[in-house]
Amino acid sequence: MLSASRYTYLGPEGTFTEAALRSLPEAATRELVPMVSVPAALDAVRSGSAGGALVPIENSVEGGITATLDELAFGEPLMIYREVLLPIAFALLVRPGTELASVKTVTGHPAAQIQVRQWLSEHLPDAVWESAASNADGARLVQEGRFDGAFAGEFAAPTYGLEPLATEIHDAANATTRFVLVGRPARLAAPTGADKTSAVFWLRDDHPGALLELLQEFAIRGVNLMRIESRPTGEGLGKYCFSVDAEGHLTDRRVGEALMGLRRRCLGVRFLGSYPRADEVAGTVVRGTGDAEFTEAADWLNRALDGRG
């Protein structure tokens, strides 16, 4: 469990990450410290200067956030303790008095550009886009006069003395970003009945059907994979690891045995945590894969070994 009084997050102030962090009840009793990057936020946890860090890990429009996936896969081990889902809509933030016709340069995080491209084409077809380190940093650049407008959360406007010229901007309806609260590894919390387990695994060798063989460790035990993404290991072209989210908790027999199966067959497995699902949806347990059925099968095997089968 996370108990330290300081949490870090991907800053600066006014990011969607800060908004997601402030949605957690415990945020009201923590010192919230913005960091310049995902690695910096996580390194503060690794060094012990923060008890937890909230970072984005997945977006419904562009997929996985590679900086977070790679830090969790290759950096000093950390553990996910909970997740936050935040609907994403942008506002065009400008200095007071700015009219739409005078907006010639705009900025924001590269991920924002993907989500407002159609709106830009329709309303500001001649505006020049230049990426910023974050959406909030883009707002800061507008405050300094370096750009005419920034795509950021509407809530960032007061922080940077700006005003929203347009709101609820998003090309994809129901766009959502998923964030994870990460801390140093510790004993798992008890399952809630609506949980998710995350892990990373590395192929032992590359051969036809290698990935299929490993995915069958989940399939034959009725474990539903909610996400799977490949990431290069940096060891050469064609060398990948795989980041997965699965329904269920490590203490569920089907999940624990699936990961043990991976551990037997993979070059390496990194467990990233079992934690409550933000949507509170309980996963479906396929007939024959519940804990009671695992126990009954083990009892049957013991009876058979004793000649009582």
Phi, psi and omega in degrees: 000151180265130184225350183297157187276356183236130173241140173258164177204163178291112183262193004281193178303142178097007178279163173297329178298319177296318179299319178295318180296319181290347176283347179278134181304321183289346180298333181293341182248013181243154168278123183256119188243116177286143178236160188282344184202166175300312178302321180295319179296318182285325178295330176296327176288316180299323182281347181090002179280350175219149180274338181200162178220134174257125183221151177285143180233339185201141177233139185290346180264313186252356177089211187291148175269106192297324181300318180288315180302317182288322177297318181288331182278321191245341180281178175305134190305137174226171183227140176276131182250335176195169179230157179228133175252127183233119173298138185246122171220141185257156169240148173270107184265132182224166174290147182308135179092353181286134176257156184302322183295338182265004178275106183250337180229136181225160182212171180162175176295148179307326178295329179293322181301321179298327187268352180236012186301315182293320179297317178299315182299325183278319189256331181223062187295337183258000181290141179267127180262137171223129187288151175242167181295330177203169178295320179294323177294325174300319177298321178297320180294326175293318177304321181280355177088010184276340174221161180276328183210154178227140174268115183206180175291142180303328182295344181279347185302309182298325181300325186248014177066031181250174175226148180282123177273331175211147182230173179053047180266121175193131179285329181252122178295147177063027176299134184221141172247138178257131179242153177233141175265119190244140176219183177287151183301139178205178180298139183292145170286159180295151178295152179257346186097347176223079190236169179223143177238133181243145180202164174232138177224153183243132176296140176287319177206159183263116176209163182304127178083008184299314181292320179302318180301321181285322178295332178294339175299326176279315188298315185290345177257006177072028180264121181276127175272125182267338179202140170216130180222141176266144177225135179295142181275347183085004183264007180134161179301138179085359179262113186228153164246170185230126179259129185227151166241132181235149174292141174106175185246152182303331179284347172291130186303320183295323181286313180300317181289329176296317179290326174296322177298318176297318183298325180290328191252346185263161172294325178195153176225131174244118177279127183253357176128155169239131191206161182295140174288136181294330180276355177059024180271125178284134179290157179279129177262112181292143180305130179095359183238008178283162181302320181297323181286326173297317181295317181296320180293321178294321178296318178300316180299317179297321178295320179297319179296329180272003182079020181246014186292000000 
